[in-house]
Amino acid sequence: MRLKSLTRCSLKKCVTFGIFLSVIYCGLSYYNFYYNRYVIKYRLAFDNINVHVSCNIPDLDAFDPSIRKYIYEPDPLQCSKNHEYTYIDNRGLLRMNDTAIKLSGQTLSHCEYKVIARPYDDTKNDITINYGAPVTFEDKTNIDGDFCKVTCYDSNSKPVYNNLHAHIKLKVNKLKTNLSTDKKNPNVLIIGLDSMSRLNMIRRMPQTYKYLTDNLDALVYKGFNSVGDCSMSNLYPMLMGLTDWYVDGSKYFFDPMPLIWKNYSRKGYVTMYSEDEPQYGTFNYMTKGFRDPPSDHYQRPFWLSLDDNDVINSLLSPVWQMAENSGMKFGKTSVFCFGRTPKHLLMLNYFHQFVKQYSKIPKFAFIWNNQLAHEWLNMVQIADDDYENVIKQMDKEGSLENTFLVVMGDHGHRFDWIRHTLIGRVEERMPFLAIVPPKWFKDKHPAAYEKLKTNTERLLSPYDLYEFLTDIYNNDYRDRAKPNQNGAPKRLSLFGSIPKTRSCHEAHIKEHFCACYGTKNIRVDSDTVKILANYIIEQINLETGRDRMKCAILKQNMVKTAYKIISGTQGQFEQYVVVVETVPGKGLFEATLKHYGDNVIELGGEISRINKYGNQSICTNIKALRKYCYCQQNVGGRELL
């Protein structure tokens, strides 16, 4: 096992190896920076119209010649070939694998397991884990929990094997529910992939995409538009109907917040939530997370334990990932594996077992994979087979007969090189969304199904998904508008009529994130662009002024590109999009701006960071500043890129 080999490494060798990796990491980072700065040419010209008139949804080629150089086939995963001495069988029993032990030639004195659980601490419930008392077993045993750590010892009482296991330990209270899965209580299963655009789903997960569309007749939504830069900006509206600025998770737990699956839980549904990369979780990145488990089955303790038991690999994960993305390999095992198993399969298997174990009980599951696609455009293809297989198995087992299956992303790629092209900028704002209704839905609710189908060609936002999930919970598929407090509909259910003339403004999508306008390139040295670029820098420095002792004042290095938005209506202002590079740090920032007379300027949404910033902002504890801040301690070139 990797853990065993790492603990044997001498301090001198580890330090030497760490220095070597740092050099490699810096070299790769410099290559990434060089390519971003000197090779990529900005091509920002849209074919649509502005945010206050109806959206003409972009129709782009996923394999456009302008982006082919950024697309490649990643190498297949190489996971460990070491034997695993233990496994959990179909009945949930932890068992010894006698065949594997015999093949390994290892003589064991005994094995023990510890249950992995959340601590009973009001301040660190979602940050740390507790290991239960060790329990020795010989052949097989029951586990009192979903997760456990196994350690086996040789005749000298030396640990020679470590592993982690996850399975679904049935909740007795849920088994006693009077609610049964039927047409009034359909299952909701949401499979999420961070940074997955519709175009990249077509490119990098063709098998999964084909099975969804050809075998399951999935409805793919071409006009699904993000409403913010990051996962929180797009998932909070979908899961709570709230904007991310409304939710302050840095001071308070998320427990009181109106998560949509809590409604399902109160109705009698069994719920499940899993998200990898625990330090960057949707409800955990620079926040307190949850005091109590937010769902009946919550895989976070397992992911925390995985990092805890593979500390060096966890710390060096960004280095390993960058290297693998560049085709470089260190050792025989991929960073995307844990032992013999790809990490994404640890999530998919837990999810699949949840679906099977509660086959007769209504369920709501939400799983979200961060590691595969957040940083790199192409690496997600290594999981295409596995995602297709799990969906295919659920289909063959009949698990989708009474299920709304949702497969989706939160936004497209924000940092990989493709982001600096026309295609990349558009698809960053247009995540993937596919919905597979239950088999019976089309016949029982033909009008609602036709709306679902028609709306594949309409402008949508995550707020509309919240209404869609609410309607399923209410078993109400009628066509009706739901006005906000000002009377104008902001959230429209996918089961209802969404106007073909809908604009980004009406859909609550700010100018900066709207993919529905036309532009023309303008000179970067014009007086107007100079004024706008200076304004962007001023606004960033105003933001970072909240933590000025830690964040350096940024200056403009150059204007990378600028273009004017072609307005379909007459107004008192003109709109522009400007990209500036700042120093120190070589940050690339993109902003949409309204320019009134007398040089009055207004931002059309937040300022986006469109290149990677690594640990440049690690000094600040203010989440909103992470993409803007360049730490004072790094000034002078001391940062680790």
C-alpha positions in Angstrom: 0.0 0.0 0.0 1.2 3.6 -0.6 0.8 4.5 3.1 3.2 1.7 4.0 5.9 2.8 1.6 5.7 6.4 2.6 6.2 5.7 6.2 9.4 3.8 5.4 10.9 6.8 3.6 13.8 8.3 5.5 13.7 12.0 6.4 16.6 12.8 4.1 15.1 11.0 1.2 11.7 12.7 1.7 13.3 16.2 1.9 15.3 15.5 -1.3 12.3 14.2 -3.0 10.2 17.2 -1.9 12.8 19.6 -3.3 12.8 17.7 -6.6 9.0 17.9 -6.8 9.1 21.6 -6.0 11.5 22.2 -8.9 9.2 20.1 -11.2 6.1 22.0 -10.0 7.7 25.4 -10.5 8.9 24.4 -14.0 5.4 23.2 -14.9 3.9 26.3 -13.4 6.3 28.5 -15.4 5.4 26.7 -18.6 1.7 27.2 -17.8 2.4 30.9 -17.1 4.5 31.3 -20.3 1.9 29.7 -22.4 -0.9 31.8 -20.9 1.1 35.0 -21.4 2.8 34.7 -24.7 1.1 32.0 -26.8 -2.6 32.4 -26.3 -4.3 35.1 -28.3 -7.6 36.4 -27.0 -10.5 35.8 -29.4 -13.5 37.4 -27.7 -16.2 38.0 -30.3 -19.7 36.8 -29.7 -22.6 36.4 -32.2 -25.4 37.3 -29.8 -27.1 40.4 -28.4 -27.1 42.2 -25.1 -28.5 41.2 -21.7 -31.7 43.2 -21.7 -33.2 41.6 -24.9 -34.0 37.9 -25.6 -31.1 35.5 -25.5 -29.8 33.9 -28.7 -28.3 30.8 -27.2 -24.7 30.2 -28.6 -24.4 27.3 -30.9 -20.7 26.3 -30.9 -18.8 23.4 -32.1 -17.2 21.3 -29.3 -14.4 20.5 -31.7 -13.9 23.8 -33.3 -10.4 24.1 -35.0 -9.5 27.0 -32.7 -9.4 24.8 -29.7 -8.2 21.4 -31.0 -4.7 22.0 -29.7 -6.0 22.1 -26.2 -7.7 18.7 -26.5 -5.7 15.5 -25.9 -6.2 11.9 -24.7 -5.0 11.5 -21.1 -3.2 8.3 -20.3 -5.3 5.5 -18.7 -5.2 5.4 -14.9 -2.5 3.3 -13.3 -3.7 2.3 -9.8 -1.8 0.1 -7.3 -1.6 -3.6 -8.1 -1.0 -4.5 -4.4 -3.4 -7.1 -2.9 -6.2 -5.9 -0.7 -6.6 -8.1 2.3 -10.1 -6.9 3.2 -13.3 -6.0 1.5 -17.0 -5.4 2.4 -19.4 -7.9 0.8 -22.9 -7.4 -0.5 -24.4 -7.9 3.0 -22.3 -5.2 4.5 -19.9 -7.5 6.3 -16.2 -6.7 6.6 -14.3 -9.8 5.4 -10.8 -11.1 5.1 -9.7 -11.8 1.5 -7.9 -15.1 2.1 -6.9 -15.5 -1.6 -5.2 -12.1 -1.7 -3.4 -12.7 1.6 -2.1 -16.1 0.2 -1.0 -14.5 -3.0 0.9 -11.8 -1.2 2.9 -14.3 0.8 2.2 -12.3 3.9 1.7 -13.9 7.3 -0.7 -12.0 9.5 -1.0 -12.2 13.3 -4.3 -10.3 13.4 -6.4 -7.4 11.8 -8.5 -4.7 13.5 -10.9 -2.1 12.3 -11.9 1.3 13.6 -15.1 3.0 12.8 -14.6 6.5 11.2 -17.0 9.1 12.6 -17.6 12.8 13.1 -16.4 14.3 16.4 -18.8 15.6 19.0 -17.3 19.0 19.0 -19.4 22.1 18.2 -16.4 23.8 16.5 -14.8 21.1 14.4 -17.7 18.7 13.5 -17.1 19.0 9.8 -13.3 19.5 9.8 -11.9 16.6 11.8 -12.7 12.9 12.4 -12.7 10.5 15.2 -11.6 6.9 15.1 -13.4 4.4 17.3 -11.8 1.9 19.5 -9.9 -0.9 17.6 -11.9 -4.1 17.2 -10.0 -7.2 16.3 -11.6 -9.6 13.8 -10.6 -12.9 12.1 -12.9 -13.8 9.2 -15.9 -11.5 9.0 -17.6 -8.9 11.2 -20.4 -6.3 11.2 -19.4 -2.6 11.1 -21.4 -0.1 13.2 -21.2 2.7 10.7 -20.7 3.6 7.0 -16.9 3.9 7.2 -14.0 2.1 8.8 -10.2 1.9 8.8 -8.5 -1.5 8.7 -5.0 -2.3 9.9 -3.4 -5.7 9.8 -0.2 -6.7 11.6 2.5 -9.3 11.0 3.9 -11.7 13.6 6.1 -9.0 15.0 3.0 -6.8 15.6 4.2 -4.5 12.9 1.5 -2.9 10.7 1.8 -4.2 7.2 -1.6 -3.3 5.7 -3.9 -0.3 5.9 -7.1 0.4 4.1 -10.3 2.3 4.2 -13.8 1.0 3.4 -17.1 2.7 2.7 -20.5 1.1 2.5 -24.2 1.9 3.3 -25.2 1.0 6.8 -29.0 1.0 6.6 -30.8 3.5 8.8 -33.5 1.6 10.7 -35.7 4.7 11.1 -35.8 5.1 7.3 -36.7 1.5 6.8 -39.8 2.0 9.0 -41.2 4.8 6.9 -44.7 4.4 5.4 -43.5 6.3 2.3 -42.8 4.1 -0.8 -41.3 5.0 -4.0 -44.1 5.6 -6.5 -45.4 8.1 -9.0 -46.2 10.5 -6.2 -42.7 10.1 -4.6 -40.1 9.8 -7.4 -36.4 9.5 -6.5 -34.1 12.4 -7.3 -30.5 11.5 -8.1 -28.1 14.3 -8.9 -24.6 13.5 -10.3 -22.4 16.5 -10.5 -19.0 17.2 -12.1 -17.2 20.4 -11.2 -16.3 22.7 -14.1 -18.1 20.5 -16.6 -19.5 22.5 -19.6 -21.9 21.0 -22.1 -19.2 21.2 -24.8 -16.6 19.4 -22.6 -19.1 16.7 -21.7 -19.4 16.0 -25.5 -15.6 16.1 -25.9 -14.3 14.3 -22.8 -17.1 12.1 -21.6 -18.6 10.8 -24.9 -19.6 7.4 -23.7 -21.6 8.8 -20.7 -23.1 11.5 -22.9 -24.1 8.9 -25.6 -25.7 6.6 -23.1 -27.7 9.4 -21.6 -28.9 10.7 -24.9 -29.2 7.5 -26.9 -30.3 4.9 -24.3 -32.1 7.1 -21.7 -33.4 9.8 -24.0 -32.0 12.4 -21.7 -33.0 16.0 -22.3 -29.9 18.2 -22.7 -30.3 21.9 -21.9 -28.3 24.1 -24.3 -29.2 27.4 -22.6 -28.2 26.5 -19.0 -26.2 29.6 -17.9 -24.2 30.0 -14.7 -24.8 33.0 -12.5 -21.4 33.3 -10.9 -17.7 32.3 -11.0 -17.5 29.4 -8.6 -19.3 26.3 -7.4 -20.9 28.1 -4.4 -22.2 30.9 -6.7 -24.1 28.3 -8.8 -25.0 25.5 -6.3 -26.4 27.7 -3.6 -29.1 29.0 -5.9 -29.9 25.5 -7.1 -29.9 23.8 -3.6 -31.3 26.7 -1.5 -32.7 29.3 -4.0 -30.3 31.8 -2.5 -27.4 33.8 -3.8 -24.0 33.0 -2.3 -23.5 36.5 -0.9 -26.6 35.9 1.2 -25.0 32.9 2.9 -22.2 33.5 5.4 -20.6 30.2 6.2 -17.5 31.6 7.7 -19.2 32.6 10.9 -22.1 30.2 11.1 -22.9 26.6 10.3 -25.0 25.8 7.3 -27.5 23.7 9.4 -30.3 26.4 9.5 -30.1 27.0 5.7 -33.0 25.7 3.6 -31.3 23.0 1.7 -33.7 21.5 -0.8 -33.1 17.9 0.3 -34.3 18.8 3.8 -37.8 19.2 2.4 -37.5 15.7 0.9 -36.2 14.3 4.2 -39.1 15.8 6.2 -41.4 14.1 3.8 -39.8 10.7 4.5 -37.1 10.4 1.8 -33.7 8.9 2.7 -30.9 11.3 1.7 -27.3 11.1 0.8 -24.6 13.7 0.0 -21.0 13.0 -1.1 -18.3 15.4 -2.3 -14.5 14.7 -2.6 -11.6 17.1 -2.1 -13.0 17.9 1.4 -10.9 21.1 1.9 -12.6 22.6 -1.2 -16.2 21.4 -0.6 -19.2 23.5 -1.6 -20.1 24.0 2.1 -16.6 23.7 3.5 -14.2 26.0 1.6 -13.2 28.6 4.2 -16.5 27.9 6.0 -17.6 26.0 9.1 -19.6 23.4 7.2 -22.3 21.6 9.1 -22.6 21.0 12.9 -24.8 17.9 12.3 -24.7 15.6 9.3 -26.8 17.3 6.6 -28.1 14.0 5.2 -28.8 10.4 6.3 -25.6 9.2 4.6 -22.8 11.7 4.5 -19.4 10.6 3.0 -17.3 13.5 4.2 -15.7 11.7 7.2 -14.5 9.1 4.7 -12.8 11.7 2.4 -11.3 13.4 5.5 -9.9 10.0 6.6 -8.5 9.3 3.1 -6.4 12.5 3.4 -5.5 11.8 7.0 -4.2 8.4 6.1 -2.3 9.5 3.0 -0.9 12.8 4.3 2.1 13.3 2.0 0.1 12.4 -1.1 -2.6 14.8 0.0 -0.2 17.7 0.5 1.5 17.0 -2.8 -1.7 16.4 -4.7 -1.5 19.7 -6.7 2.0 18.7 -7.8 1.0 15.1 -8.8 -2.1 16.4 -10.7 -0.1 19.0 -12.6 2.5 16.4 -13.5 0.0 13.8 -14.7 -1.9 16.4 -16.7 1.4 17.2 -18.4 2.1 13.5 -19.1 4.7 13.0 -16.4 4.5 10.1 -14.0 6.1 9.6 -10.6 5.9 6.1 -9.3 3.5 3.4 -10.4 0.3 4.8 -8.9 -1.8 7.7 -10.0 -2.7 10.5 -7.7 -6.3 9.9 -8.8 -6.3 6.5 -7.1 -6.5 5.2 -3.6 -4.8 1.8 -3.5 -6.3 -0.3 -6.3 -9.4 2.0 -6.7 -9.8 5.2 -8.7 -11.0 7.9 -6.2 -14.0 8.8 -8.3 -15.1 5.2 -8.0 -15.1 5.4 -4.2 -17.8 8.0 -4.6 -19.7 6.2 -7.4 -19.7 2.9 -5.5 -21.0 4.5 -2.3 -23.7 6.3 -4.4 -24.7 3.1 -6.3 -24.9 1.1 -3.1 -27.2 3.8 -1.6 -29.5 3.5 -4.5 -29.6 -0.3 -4.3 -29.9 -0.6 -0.5 -32.9 1.7 -0.4 -34.6 0.3 -3.5 -38.1 0.5 -2.2 -37.8 3.8 -0.3 -37.9 7.3 -1.9 -34.5 8.8 -2.0 -32.6 12.0 -2.8 -28.9 11.8 -3.5 -26.5 14.6 -4.4 -22.9 13.7 -5.3 -20.3 16.1 -6.5 -16.8 15.3 -7.9 -14.2 18.1 -7.7 -10.9 16.4 -8.4 -11.4 15.2 -11.9 -12.2 18.4 -13.8 -11.7 21.5 -11.6 -8.1 22.1 -12.6 -7.7 20.3 -16.0 -9.8 20.2 -19.1 -9.0 16.7 -20.3 -8.3 14.5 -17.2 -12.0 13.9 -16.6 -12.0 11.5 -19.5 -10.3 8.9 -17.3 -13.7 8.4 -15.5 -15.9 8.2 -18.6 -16.2 4.4 -18.5 -17.0 4.4 -14.8 -19.7 7.0 -15.0 -21.3 5.3 -18.0 -21.2 1.9 -16.2 -22.8 3.1 -13.0 -25.6 4.8 -14.9 -26.0 1.8 -17.2 -26.1 -0.6 -14.1 -28.8 1.6 -12.4 -30.8 1.5 -15.7 -30.6 -2.3 -16.0 -31.4 -2.8 -12.3 -34.6 -0.8 -12.8 -33.4 2.0 -10.4 -34.3 4.7 -12.9 -37.9 3.6 -13.5 -39.2 6.0 -10.9 -36.3 8.5 -10.8 -35.5 12.0 -12.0 -31.8 11.6 -12.9 -29.9 14.9 -13.2 -26.3 15.0 -14.5 -24.8 18.4 -14.5 -21.9 20.9 -14.0 -21.7 24.2 -12.2 -19.8 26.1 -14.8 -17.2 25.4 -17.5 -13.5 25.6 -17.2 -12.2 28.8 -15.4 -8.4 28.3 -15.5 -7.2 25.8 -18.1 -5.8 27.3 -21.3 -9.0 26.9 -23.3 -10.5 29.6 -21.1 -8.6 32.3 -23.1 -10.4 31.4 -26.4 -13.8 32.4 -27.7 -15.1 28.9 -27.2 -13.6 28.7 -23.7 -15.1 32.0 -22.6 -18.6 31.0 -23.7 -18.6 27.5 -22.3 -17.3 28.7 -19.0 -20.7 30.3 -18.6 -22.7 27.4 -19.9 -22.4 24.2 -17.8 -23.7 20.8 -18.7 -27.3 19.9 -17.7 -29.1 16.7 -18.6 -32.3 15.4 -17.1 -33.8 11.9 -17.5 -37.4 11.8 -16.2 -39.0 8.6 -14.9 -40.2 6.1 -17.5 -43.8 6.9 -16.8 -43.6 10.7 -16.7 -44.1 11.4 -20.4 -47.5 9.5 -20.5 -48.8 10.6 -17.1 -47.8 14.3 -17.5 -47.6 14.9 -21.3 -47.9 18.7 -21.0 -45.1 19.0 -18.3 -42.9 16.7 -20.4 -43.3 18.8 -23.5 -42.3 21.9 -21.4 -39.2 20.0 -20.2 -38.4 19.2 -23.8 -39.1 22.7 -25.2 -37.0 24.3 -22.4 -33.9 22.5 -23.7 -33.7 25.5 -26.1 -34.5 28.2 -23.5 -32.3 30.3 -21.3 -32.1 28.8 -17.8 -30.2 29.5 -14.6 -29.6 27.5 -11.4 -32.5 29.3 -9.8 -34.8 27.5 -12.2 -33.4 24.2 -11.1 -34.4 25.0 -7.6 -38.0 25.4 -8.7 -37.8 22.2 -10.7 -36.7 20.3 -7.6 -39.3 22.0 -5.5 -42.0 21.0 -7.9 -40.9 17.3 -7.8 -41.1 17.5 -4.0 -44.6 19.0 -4.1 -45.6 16.5 -6.8 -46.9 19.6 -8.7 -46.0 19.8 -12.4 -48.4 22.6 -13.4 -47.3 25.4 -15.7 -47.2 28.6 -13.6 -45.0 31.5 -13.1 -43.5 32.2 -9.6 -42.9 35.9 -9.1 -40.2 37.3 -6.8 -40.9 40.0 -4.3 -40.8 42.7 -7.0 -43.4 40.9 -9.1 -41.1 39.9 -12.0 -40.5 36.2 -12.4 -36.9 35.3 -11.6 -37.2 31.6 -11.0 -39.1 29.6 -13.6 -39.6 25.8 -13.2 -38.5 23.6 -16.1 -42.0 22.1 -16.0 -43.5 25.4 -17.0 -43.4 27.9 -19.8 -40.0 29.7 -20.1 -40.3 32.5 -22.7 -38.2 32.2 -25.9 -37.7 35.9 -25.5 -36.2 35.6 -22.0 -33.2 37.8 -21.3 -30.3 37.3 -18.9 -31.7 40.2 -16.9 -35.0 38.5 -16.5 -33.2 35.2 -15.5 -31.2 37.0 -12.8 -28.0 36.5 -14.7 -25.6 39.5 -14.4 -24.1 41.1 -17.5 -20.6 39.6 -16.7 -21.9 36.0 -16.9 -24.4 36.4 -19.7 -23.5 34.4 -22.8 -26.1 36.2 -24.9 -24.6 39.3 -26.3 -22.6 40.4 -29.3 -19.3 42.3 -29.3 -16.7 43.9 -31.4 -13.0 44.2 -30.6 -11.6 47.6 -29.8 -8.1 49.0 -29.4 -6.5 48.3 -26.0 -4.7 51.7 -26.1 -7.8 53.8 -26.5 -8.6 56.4 -23.9 -11.8 54.7 -22.9 -10.1 51.4 -22.3 -7.3 53.0 -20.3 -9.9 54.5 -18.0 -11.8 51.2 -17.7 -8.6 49.3 -17.0 -7.6 51.7 -14.2 -11.1 51.4 -12.7 -10.7 47.6 -12.6 -7.4 47.9 -10.7 -9.0 50.4 -8.3 -11.9 48.1 -7.6 -9.6 45.1 -6.9 -7.5 47.2 -4.6 -10.6 48.5 -2.8 -11.6 44.9 -2.2 -8.2 43.7 -1.0 -8.0 46.8 1.2 -10.2 44.8 3.6 -7.0 42.9 4.4 -4.3 45.3 3.4 -1.8 44.1 6.0 -1.7 40.8 4.1 -2.6 41.7 0.5 -0.3 43.8 -1.7 -1.5 46.7 -3.8 -1.8 45.6 -7.4 -0.7 47.7 -10.4 -1.6 47.3 -14.0 1.0 45.5 -16.1 -0.9 45.6 -19.4 -4.4 45.5 -21.0 -4.7 42.1 -22.6 -7.8 42.7 -24.6 -10.9 44.8 -24.8 -14.2 44.8 -26.7 -17.4 46.6 -26.8 -20.8 45.0 -26.3 -23.1 45.5 -29.2 -26.3 46.9 -27.8 -29.7 45.9 -29.2 -31.3 48.8 -27.4 -30.5 52.5 -26.9 -29.3 53.4 -23.4 -27.5 56.0 -21.4 -24.3 53.9 -21.2 -22.0 51.7 -23.3 -20.8 48.3 -22.2 -17.3 46.9 -22.4 -15.4 43.8 -21.4 -11.8 44.3 -20.5 -9.0 41.9 -19.4 -6.1 43.3 -17.5 -2.9 41.7 -16.3 -1.6 42.9 -12.9 1.6 42.9 -11.0 2.9 41.5 -8.7 1.6 38.0 -9.5 0.7 38.2 -13.2 -3.0 37.9 -12.4 -5.5 38.0 -15.3 -8.7 39.7 -14.4 -11.8 40.1 -16.6 -14.6 42.6 -16.0 -17.8 43.7 -17.7 -18.3 47.5 -17.2 -21.0 50.1 -18.0 -19.5 53.4 -19.1 -21.8 56.4 -18.6 -21.1 60.0 -19.6 -18.5 62.0 -17.7 -16.5 58.8 -17.1 -19.0 57.4 -14.6 -18.3 53.6 -14.5 -20.3 50.7 -13.0 -19.3 47.0 -12.8 -21.7 44.6 -14.5 -21.1 41.9 -11.9 -18.0 40.6 -10.1 -14.5 40.8 -11.5 -13.3 37.3 -12.6 -9.9 35.8 -12.1 -9.2 33.8 -15.3 -5.8 32.3 -14.6 -4.7 30.0 -11.7 -3.5 31.7 -8.6 -2.2 28.8 -6.6 -1.0 29.9 -3.1 -0.6 33.6 -4.0 -3.5 34.5 -1.7 -3.0 31.8 1.0 -2.3 34.5 3.6 -5.9 35.9 3.7 -8.8 34.2 5.5 -11.4 36.2 3.7 -12.9 33.9 1.1 -14.0 36.7 -1.3 -10.4 37.9 -1.6 -8.8 34.6 -2.5 -8.9 35.3 -6.2 -7.8 39.0 -5.9 -5.2 39.0 -3.1 -1.4 38.7 -3.7 0.2 38.1 -0.4 2.7 40.7 0.9 5.0 37.9 1.9 5.3 36.9 -1.8 6.4 40.3 -3.0 10.0 39.9 -4.3 9.4 36.5 -6.0 9.4 34.3 -2.9 6.1 32.6 -3.7 5.8 28.9 -4.7 4.0 29.1 -8.0 
